Amino acid sequence: MRKSYIFVLIIVAISLGCVNQNTGSTGTPEVYKGTEGIVMNFMPSMPPSQIYSSDILNFNLEIKNKGAYDAGTVSNTESGPYTKFLKFYISGFDGSILTGKREDNSDDPIFDKWSFWQSELEGKSEFNPLGGIAYKDFSTKIGALPEGMDSFKTNFLVTACYTYETLAVSSVCIDPIPYSSVAREKACRVSDVSLSGGQGAPVAVTKIEEEAAKGKVRFKIYFENKGNGKIFDMSSNKRTGKDGNLKCNPYSEEGLGYDDLDKIILNKVSVGSDDITSDCEPVKEGTIRLIDGRGFIICEKDGLTGTSAYNTPIEINVAYGYTTSIQKEIEILKTLE
């Protein structure tokens, strides 16, 4: 009887351990935590570190959405009105050596276009705490190495280009009369708010400084690029170059310049039920400029009445383009004849 009781306890402990994976101490998934978005990895030995020139080079790319927001391609267009997009580019190879031909001599569609669109990948949620995942396979024959060359090394690069967003929600204290000669009890005190751990996206709201005066309150909101990629302007008239390609495309003639980088779109700032987006600065044409991945805006809410201090939510929502890359060195060995 005692052995059966111990066995049941072990099974219950294992079950609880499985349930609590990727969750907080309460067992609820921490969806809006973390600083990652789209994450790429090559599967083991796909491609291998070394391969003979007579073999077929196979790739298996794992794509995960480890953030809290959906990512993907709504419309397969690089220009026009605002749309979500998620596109991948392959580069860093010599087309005369990695020919893009499959074993049956047909063209591999990814090598043929050097890129591919990805349909929507859902973000983390209570029901899917790991987020969406997809796999992409592509392969190529290897051309003959030049005479006298026994091996050849190349860095194979995969670049992700996508749109993403960040939503930060916190509680702030609103005090219509912060300084008064009348002594009265207050439900809260005006103070700064520190937001650590991110909001489930590479761009994070890190701090909110609050300054109160009679009848109004001012918020200084700090942003920071916490991911390992670059932020770029996702506006429809900014994200593409003169050649019609996305500027984050490694084959783009223009590429991402200073005027394209470190720009995020301010969608909304609200305090309680009041939208104060139009009372935020510096914001130019709806865009916030960051410097070296960091920046801030100052938003003001006025017209406060009454005498009682109270807590209320503040909500900050921004959108942006983001790009990251991974690479792997491959050594091609000349096949002995």
C-alpha positions in Angstrom: 0.0 0.0 0.0 2.8 2.4 0.9 4.6 1.7 -2.4 1.4 2.5 -4.4 1.0 5.8 -2.5 4.6 6.8 -3.3 4.1 5.9 -6.9 1.0 8.1 -7.1 2.9 11.0 -5.6 5.7 10.7 -8.1 3.2 10.7 -11.0 1.5 13.8 -9.7 4.9 15.6 -9.2 5.9 14.8 -12.8 2.5 16.0 -14.1 2.8 19.3 -12.2 6.3 19.8 -13.6 5.0 19.4 -17.1 2.1 21.8 -16.6 4.4 24.5 -15.2 6.9 24.6 -18.0 7.2 28.1 -19.5 4.9 29.5 -16.9 5.1 31.9 -13.9 4.9 30.8 -10.3 1.1 30.8 -10.5 1.1 28.4 -13.4 -0.1 31.1 -15.9 2.1 31.3 -19.1 4.2 34.5 -19.1 3.1 35.5 -22.6 4.1 39.2 -22.4 7.6 38.6 -21.1 10.9 38.2 -23.0 12.8 40.1 -25.6 12.6 37.8 -28.6 10.5 37.9 -31.8 11.3 35.7 -34.8 14.2 33.3 -34.1 15.9 31.1 -36.7 18.1 28.0 -36.3 19.7 25.5 -38.7 18.7 22.0 -37.7 21.7 19.7 -36.7 23.9 18.9 -39.7 21.4 20.6 -42.0 23.6 22.0 -43.5 26.7 20.0 -42.4 30.0 21.8 -41.5 31.8 19.8 -44.2 30.6 18.2 -47.4 32.1 16.7 -50.6 31.5 18.5 -53.9 29.8 15.4 -55.3 27.1 15.5 -52.6 23.8 17.3 -52.4 23.8 20.2 -49.8 20.6 20.0 -47.8 19.2 22.8 -45.6 16.5 22.6 -42.9 15.7 26.0 -41.3 13.6 26.1 -38.1 11.6 29.3 -37.7 10.0 30.2 -34.3 7.9 33.1 -33.2 9.0 33.4 -29.6 7.4 36.7 -29.0 3.8 37.6 -27.9 2.6 38.9 -31.3 1.6 37.3 -34.5 4.0 37.7 -37.4 3.6 36.8 -41.0 2.8 37.8 -44.5 -0.7 39.2 -45.0 -0.1 40.3 -48.6 2.9 39.2 -50.7 3.8 42.7 -51.6 6.8 44.8 -50.7 5.2 48.1 -51.3 1.7 49.7 -51.3 -0.4 50.2 -48.2 0.6 49.0 -44.7 0.7 45.2 -44.5 2.4 42.7 -42.2 5.2 40.8 -43.8 7.7 38.1 -42.9 10.3 37.4 -45.5 13.6 35.5 -45.5 16.6 35.9 -47.7 19.5 33.5 -48.4 22.9 35.0 -49.3 26.6 34.7 -48.9 27.2 32.0 -51.6 28.7 31.8 -55.0 26.0 30.8 -57.5 28.5 29.1 -59.7 29.4 26.7 -56.8 26.1 26.4 -55.1 24.1 26.1 -58.3 20.5 26.0 -56.8 19.9 22.8 -58.8 18.2 19.9 -57.1 19.3 16.3 -57.5 16.8 15.9 -60.4 18.3 19.0 -62.0 15.2 21.1 -61.4 15.6 24.5 -59.8 15.1 24.8 -56.1 12.4 27.5 -55.7 14.2 29.1 -52.7 17.6 29.2 -54.3 16.1 30.3 -57.6 14.6 33.4 -56.0 17.1 33.7 -53.1 14.2 34.3 -50.8 10.8 33.1 -49.6 7.7 34.6 -47.9 6.4 33.0 -44.7 2.7 32.8 -43.9 1.5 33.9 -40.5 3.2 32.5 -37.4 1.2 33.0 -34.2 2.8 34.5 -31.2 2.9 33.1 -27.7 -0.5 32.7 -25.9 -2.0 31.0 -22.9 -2.9 28.1 -25.2 0.4 28.0 -27.1 3.1 29.2 -24.7 5.9 28.3 -27.1 4.5 30.3 -30.1 4.3 29.3 -33.7 6.9 27.2 -35.5 7.7 26.4 -39.1 10.3 24.5 -41.1 11.8 25.2 -44.5 13.7 22.7 -46.6 15.9 23.6 -49.6 18.8 22.0 -51.3 21.4 22.4 -54.0 23.9 20.6 -56.1 27.5 21.7 -55.7 29.5 22.7 -58.7 33.0 21.7 -59.5 35.8 23.4 -57.5 38.4 25.3 -59.6 41.5 23.3 -60.6 44.1 23.3 -57.8 41.6 24.0 -55.0 41.1 21.1 -52.7 38.5 22.9 -50.4 36.4 26.0 -50.3 34.8 27.7 -47.3 31.7 29.9 -47.5 29.5 31.6 -44.9 25.9 30.9 -45.7 23.6 33.7 -44.4 19.8 33.7 -43.8 18.2 37.1 -43.1 14.7 37.5 -41.6 12.8 40.7 -42.4 9.5 41.3 -40.6 7.0 43.6 -38.9 6.3 43.4 -35.2 4.8 45.3 -32.3 5.1 45.9 -28.6 2.4 46.4 -26.1 3.3 47.6 -22.6 0.6 48.0 -19.9 1.2 49.1 -16.4 -0.5 50.8 -13.5 0.2 54.5 -12.7 -1.0 56.9 -10.0 -3.0 59.9 -11.0 -3.1 62.7 -8.5 -5.0 65.9 -9.6 -3.5 67.8 -6.6 -0.1 66.3 -5.8 1.0 69.3 -3.6 -1.5 70.7 -1.2 -1.5 72.4 2.2 -4.5 70.3 3.2 -3.6 67.0 4.8 -5.5 64.1 3.3 -5.0 60.4 2.9 -4.2 59.2 -0.6 -4.9 55.8 -2.2 -1.6 56.0 -4.1 1.6 58.1 -4.6 3.0 59.3 -7.9 6.2 57.4 -8.6 8.3 56.0 -11.5 7.6 52.6 -12.9 10.4 50.2 -13.9 9.4 47.5 -16.5 12.0 44.7 -16.6 12.0 41.5 -18.6 10.5 42.9 -21.8 6.9 42.6 -23.2 7.4 39.6 -25.4 9.1 41.5 -28.2 12.6 42.7 -29.2 11.7 46.4 -28.6 10.8 47.0 -24.9 9.3 49.8 -22.8 11.8 49.8 -20.0 10.7 52.7 -17.7 7.9 55.2 -17.2 8.8 58.4 -15.3 5.9 60.3 -13.9 5.8 64.0 -13.0 2.6 65.5 -11.6 1.4 69.0 -11.3 -1.9 70.5 -10.4 -4.5 69.4 -13.0 -2.1 67.5 -15.2 0.5 64.7 -15.3 3.5 64.1 -17.6 4.9 60.7 -18.5 8.4 60.1 -19.9 8.4 56.7 -21.6 11.7 55.0 -22.4 12.1 52.5 -25.3 15.1 50.1 -26.0 16.0 47.6 -28.6 16.6 44.5 -26.4 16.9 42.0 -29.3 19.9 41.1 -31.3 18.7 42.6 -34.6 18.1 46.0 -36.1 14.9 48.2 -36.1 13.9 49.8 -39.4 11.1 52.1 -40.6 8.2 49.9 -41.7 6.2 52.7 -43.2 5.0 51.7 -46.7 6.8 54.7 -48.3 10.0 54.1 -46.4 10.6 50.3 -46.3 11.3 49.8 -50.0 14.1 51.2 -52.1 14.0 52.6 -55.7 14.6 49.0 -57.0 11.2 48.0 -55.4 12.9 45.6 -52.9 12.7 45.8 -49.1 15.7 47.7 -47.9 16.5 45.0 -45.4 17.0 42.7 -48.3 20.8 41.9 -48.5 20.5 42.2 -52.3 18.9 45.7 -52.1 20.9 48.4 -53.9 20.1 51.0 -51.2 20.1 48.9 -48.1 19.2 50.3 -44.7 20.6 53.8 -44.1 20.6 56.1 -41.2 17.2 57.6 -42.1 15.7 54.1 -42.1 17.1 52.6 -38.9 16.0 53.0 -35.3 12.5 54.3 -36.1 9.3 53.0 -34.5 5.7 53.9 -35.2 3.7 55.2 -32.2 0.2 53.5 -32.5 -1.2 54.5 -29.1 -0.6 55.9 -25.6 -3.6 55.9 -23.4 -4.2 56.6 -19.7 -7.4 55.0 -18.4 -10.0 55.6 -21.1 -8.2 58.7 -22.5 -6.1 58.4 -25.7 -3.2 60.9 -25.3 -1.2 59.8 -28.4 -1.5 63.3 -30.0 -0.1 64.8 -26.8 3.3 62.9 -27.1 6.6 64.3 -28.4 9.0 64.2 -30.0 7.0 62.3 -32.6 7.4 63.2 -36.3 4.7 61.9 -38.7 3.8 59.3 -36.1 7.4 58.0 -35.8 9.7 58.0 -32.8 13.5 58.2 -33.5 15.8 56.1 -31.4 19.5 56.7 -31.0 21.6 53.5 -30.9 18.5 51.5 -30.1 17.3 53.8 -27.3 14.9 56.7 -27.0 12.0 58.3 -25.2 8.8 60.3 -25.6 7.1 62.6 -23.2 3.3 62.4 -23.1 1.0 64.8 -21.2 -2.5 64.3 -19.8 -4.2 67.5 -18.5 -7.7 68.5 -17.5 -7.5 66.5 -14.3 -10.2 67.4 -11.8 -11.1 66.3 -8.3 -9.0 65.9 -5.3 -8.6 62.1 -4.9 -5.6 60.2 -6.2 -6.3 56.9 -7.9 -4.6 54.1 -9.9 -5.3 53.6 -13.6 -3.7 51.7 -16.4 -1.3 53.2 -18.9 -1.1 51.5 -22.3 1.7 52.0 -24.9 1.7 50.3 -28.3 4.4 50.7 -31.0 5.1 48.9 -34.3 8.3 48.5 -36.3 10.2 46.6 -38.8 12.9 44.2 -37.5 15.7 42.2 -39.1 18.0 39.5 -37.8 20.5 37.1 -39.4 22.1 33.8 -38.7 25.0 32.2 -40.6 26.9 29.0 -40.8 30.3 28.3 -42.3 30.4 25.4 -44.7 33.6 23.8 -46.1 33.3 22.1 -49.4 35.9 19.3 -50.0 36.9 18.3 -53.5 35.7 14.8 -54.3 38.6 12.5 -55.2 38.3 11.0 -58.6 
